[in-house]
């Protein structure tokens, strides 16, 4: 965990270069990435029109007894079965990538981290996102021991929550810090590889 960048989320993948070459999204981009309307409602519009197909299938069975000799068997409603299966494929929760610089092997925020979290804080305070809760998952690269990395990632996630709650008066119950350590690598690497893209904090919209 040698260096000190953590990133927030996975919806906006940053450039694959070093941490210094990565650019963070703006406040408006953070809002667009974290709000559920763009992803979830678009999928919902595609599913809901199929729902009325199920009730239409029932009248044929009621009509069949009245003219049993003349009415050939109508096809059973196979389509509603596939339609009801689609809503189960829920889209992934909205999230966003930021790079947050920390002091080496520490949860102390650097001036660069403060500037990044200020944009996040303004976004979470906006009318668009103010009613939502967020999970803040700390992630590390594979340098160091898994136990050490997990503890460090938890402290850094908590530091992000502390800063946002203090600077922007955000309700702490809206933010759930979780230390993931090396679990859920953004880029799969062997042990002891210092990849800055894996030193991140994933911020996920948990809903209202």
N, C-alpha and C positions, 0 to 999 in steps of 0.2 A: 504494500500500500504506500509505497514510497512517496509519490507525490500526491497531490492534494486536491485534485479536481473531482467533484462529483457532479453528475448530470441529473436533470430532473425529467423523468418520463421517457416515452418512446414514440410518440406520434410524429415529432419532427426529428428525423435523424440528421445529426450534424455531420460536417465534412469529416472524412476519414483521416485527416492529417493529425498533427500534434494538438495538444490541448490549446496552445496559444492560437492556432489557426482556426479553431472552432468559433463560430459566431452564434450568439444566443438570439432567440426570436424576440421580437418587440412585445410590448404589453398587449397590443391588439392581436398579434399572432398567438400569444399565450391564451388569450380569451377565446379565440376561434378554435384553438386546438382542444381546450378543456370543456367547452360547452357541448352538451349532448345532442343538441338539436340537429346539427349538420349530419352526424352519423346515424343516430338512433332513429330519428323521425323519418329520414329518407328510407331506411329499411322498413319501418313501420308502414309507410304509405304503400310499399310494395306488397305487404302481407295482408293488410286489412281488406282490400277489395276482394280477396279470395274468400273471406269468411261468409258472405251472403250465399255462396254456392251451396253450403251445407243445408240450409232450410229448404231450398228449391227442390232438393232430391226427395223430400218426404211426400208431397202431393201425389206423385205417380202411384205409390202403394195404396193411397186412399181411392184413387180412380179405378184401379185395376179390378176390384170386386164388382163394380157396377157393370162393366162390360167384359167379363172374364173371357168370353169366347172370341171376341173380336180384337182384344188388345194384345198384341204381341209383347213378349217380355221386354221391358225397357232396360237399357244398360244400368247397372248398379252404379251409385255415385263413387266411382274410383277417384275422381279428381279431388274431391274434398279431403280425401285421406292424405294426398301429397301436400295439399294446401295447409293442413293442420300440422304437418311435420316441419314446414318452413319456419314458423315462429321460434322453434327451438334453437335455431342457429342464430343466437344473439350476437350482435357485433361486440367487439372488444371495447372496454371502457375507454373514454377519451383520456389522453395523457399528452405530456409535452416534454421535450428535452431541453435542459439548460445545463450549462457548465458552471459549477460553483467551486471556486478555489479556496482551499483550506491550507493552513500552515501544515508543514510536514508532520505526519503521524499525530495529528492533532485535530480537534473539532473547532479550533479557533478560526473564525471567518476572516478572510483577507479583504482589503478594500475592493478588489475585483468581485468577490463574492457578494459584498454588500450592494454593489451596483446591480448585480444580477437579481438578487432577492428583492430589491426595490421594485423592479419591473413585475416580478411574480406577486409581490404584496399588493401592488396597485390592481393587478388583474383579479386576484382573489377578492379584493374589496369592491370590485365593480358590481353594478346592478345585475349584470348578466350572470355572475358566478356567486353572488353573495348568499344564495340559498342552498348551495351545495357543500358537501363534505368531501374531504380529500385524504387519501392515504399517501404518506410520504415514505417511500422505501429507500433506505440507504443501501447502495451496492458498491463493491470494491473490485479491483483487479485481482489477480492470483498471486501477487507478491506478498510473502509473509505466510503465517499460519492461518488456516480457516477460522479458528477460534478468535484470534486477534483481529482479523478482518471483520468478523461479524460484530464484535464489540465496538470497533471503531466506526463501522457504518451506522450502528445504532446511535452512537453519540453525535455523529454528524447530522443524522436525520432529526434528532432532538434539537440540535443547534439551529437548524433551519426553522423548525416550529417555534422555538424560543424567540428568534429574531422577528419572525412574521407576527407573532402574537404581541410582542413588545412594541415594535415600530408602527404597526398598522392597527393595533388593537383588535386583531382577529380573535374570535372565540377559539380557544384551544380545542374544544370539543369538535370543531370542524376539521381538525387536522390530526391524523393518526400516524405518529412516527414508528417505523418498523426497520430493524436492522437485518438486512439480508446477506451481508458479507459477499461471498463468492457465488452464492446461489443466483441463478437467472442471469448469467453473463450475457451482455448485449452482443459481444463478439467472442466466440469460443476460442480460448487460447490454452496452451499447456500451463502447468504450474510455474510460478515465478516469472510470469511475463507481465511487464508493466505497460498495459495498454490503457491509455487515458480514456478511451470510450467506455471502458467497464467501470470506471470510477464515477459513479453517478447516483443520483437519487431519483427514483421514479415517482412522479406525482400523478395519481390516478383519481379521476372523478368517481366518488362512491355513490353519487345520487343525492337527492334532497333529504 
